[in-house]
Amino acid sequence: MAETICLYVKGPCHGCFMKWVHVVPKRVRVVPLSRNQATPEILMKRTAVFSVYLALFFISGCTLIQSPQSRIEEENIVGKIDNEPVTYDELRRQFAESSTVIADDLNANLSEFLGLYMDYRIKLAIVDEGGYMEHPEVLQDLKNYEQQAAYPFLIERHIKKKLLDEMYERSLEHVHVQHILIEVSRVAPAADTAHAYEQLMEARERFLQGEDFMALSDEYSTRQRGRSMGEDLGFISTGWALKPFEDAMYSTPVGEVSMPVRTSYGYHLVHVKDRIESGPNKSFSHIYFRTRGASQPLDSVRAQAQRAYNELENGVYWDDVVEIYSQDDETKFIGGDIGWIRYGMIHRSFTDTIMQIENTGEYTKPFTSQIGMHIVRLDSIHHPSEAERRRRLERRIEQLPRFSETERAVRNEAAQIGNARFHRENLLELEAFIREDLADSAESLTPPASLLEKPVFSFLDQTWSGTHFLDWLKHTIEENNHSEYHYNMATDFRDQIIDSQLATLTKERFPEFTEITRDYHTGLAVFKVNEDSIWTYAQQDTAQLKRLFEANPENYRYDTRYQFTRISILNESRLEQIKTRINNGMPLDSIRYHFFSAIVRRDATSRIDEEPYTHLEGVEVGEFSPTFIYNARASTFYVHDIREERPMTFEEAYNKLVSDYQEIREQEWIEAMRKKYRMEIYPDVLQQLTANTE
């Protein structure tokens, strides 16, 4: 098997194709990613995933058949394949699109590029002639890619933009929010969920009749460690609450209360007390006095804060007062700087007070918050532009659950775009039969034909019947080895359908995605040509492999290999203690038990010419290497075994032989193809045209 190391290659028209078509001899395979691995950074900024030896290439305008427009005057032709011309303009265009990625490989040399490009064009001709675009493996790999790529494409190109636009509009104001929270587990029984909802509706009705919201919050909210989980959150803005909660607070008018809202914490009732414009960004410094766990009474803390305030009023320099009085060790020697503060970052008892300061240089009187007593100064005011706000929000959005829960976000968006809907009455009727009739085996389910024929779900102008749902259900029950019907199974069925149709939806709605997958399809077909004609052939030609093995024995040897344990610890004297304990019989695997800060790593290497493995030279089995510093820690190697250099057997060398022979096979095959397709190149014409262009 060839070594497979993922390389994420740039998208269409960045053309890393030369390495694939000519230079690279290794046997490589498409490496499929799971959906969790298929992040926007990987799949949307790159088009393909291949071995490190492969750079997948997409060439705009380079189709399998030469277009009539490219047949121009003879003096502009730099090569031909089966009498089909390759023009200088075409070559320059493809080189320009490729050179940003591979200039180091080609030394920006059009002459070398011409040969590689012509080889690629030959492979396109083979693709066309051999029907590789319709090869079952190619089509299956394409299908896998489309399904994987659709998720990050929609996240990066559609959902992220939609969320960012929404967050930007919301960031322009802060909302003063109070809430009631009844804690409900995600897997709570339906009865618990219904009870929580009913309780909140009761609280809502009492509020509408004039009762105080925070009193209701204290009465209805779940208590944790004796404290109500519902609270007055003060002014908060977008990104500081879970999205369902945030949706409620931005859609509820001032003075009103939302309907019950479900989040991962449970059910909330959201009361919007006020709204204000977000205003400028503000940076602050503070003088902090500890009240919690303070060694002196609160009156003494208050008196000390007043003395500090009086000194400021008498003209004493701010930094000096901070250094003398502040009990915040992290900021007292930097002028009390606590940086840029926004609503929602710190408890409202602190934030609401400091945000009232309007002019730089002004400071508050001593005030108390939940975290202590403070004097706070406004240091700087900045009015961010729209671009600055969007940049900050873009950094913030990728840290939020609403963005990281990609599958749910994509499915919900796809459901909206594709008009996904259950035929509720039909589904409920079928579910009732299933719950009643489901016994030990799903195979026992035999609903009437009238139920199975009815539609239960529609999406993208297609309909799935009760038969489809039952077939899926039987497979799911059998696969999971249970015979219970859960309330969320219909949702799972919906998600499976959306997943299966997502690539189709994405191609229909986004032409750019169609272009990406079309280019990828061509790349897979050329890849299959290489596999069939070079890599598989090289694996199967055992006679050639043996001849190569016998002719080059020096290339197929094992170097001397050291097996060792590296031990690292901050203190060199502690390392000496470890060595002594091991020499006295302490097992290596108990080092961490006795020396908690030690790092112990077992490994092997034959590269003792590289740091830090140079310290292994001359060390015998059962000995420690001299102490050396590695990653700022005192370190040593303990050698377990030394395997001496020796020749490989043919079986041991097989993978390396295949890799080496692929280079030979590649050259032989491409030479044969150049003759078959009558490849002609005109370096003199190219040189003259290049000189004229310069």
Secondary structure, 3 states (H helix, E strand, C coil): CCCCCCEEECCCCCCCHHHHHHHCCCCCCCCCCCCCCCCHHHHCCCCEEECCCCCCCCCCCCCCCCCHHHCCCHHHEEEEECCEEEEHHHHHHHHHHHHHHHHHHHCCCHHHHHHHHHHHHHHHHHHHHHCHHHCHHHHHHHHHHHHHHHHHHHHHHHHHHHHHHHHHHHHCEEEEEEEEEEECCCCCCHHHHHHHHHHHHHHHHHHHCCCCHHHHHHHHCCEECCEECCEEEEEECCCCCCHHHHHHHHHCCCCCECCCEEECCEEEEEEEEEEEECCCEEEEEEEEECCCCCCCCHHHHHHHHHHHHHHHHCCCCHHHHHHHHCCCCCCCCCCCEEEEECCCCCCHHHHHHHCCCCCCCCECCCEEECCEEEEEEEEEEECCCHHHHHHHHHHHHCCCHHHHCHHHHHHHHHHHHCCCEECHHHHHHHHHHHHHHCCCCHHHCCCCHHHHHCEEEEECCEEEEHHHHHHHHHHHHHHHCCCCCCCCHHHHHHHHHHHHHHHHHHHHHCHHHHHHHHHHHHHHHHHHHHHHHHHHHHHHCHHHHHHHHHHCHHHCEECCEEEEEEEEECCHHHHHHHHHHHHCCCCHHHHHHHCCCCEEEEEEECCCCCCCHHHHCCCCCCCECCCEEECCEEEEEEEEEEECCEECCHHHHHHHHHHHHHHHHHHHHHHHHHHHCCCEECHHHHHHHHHHHC
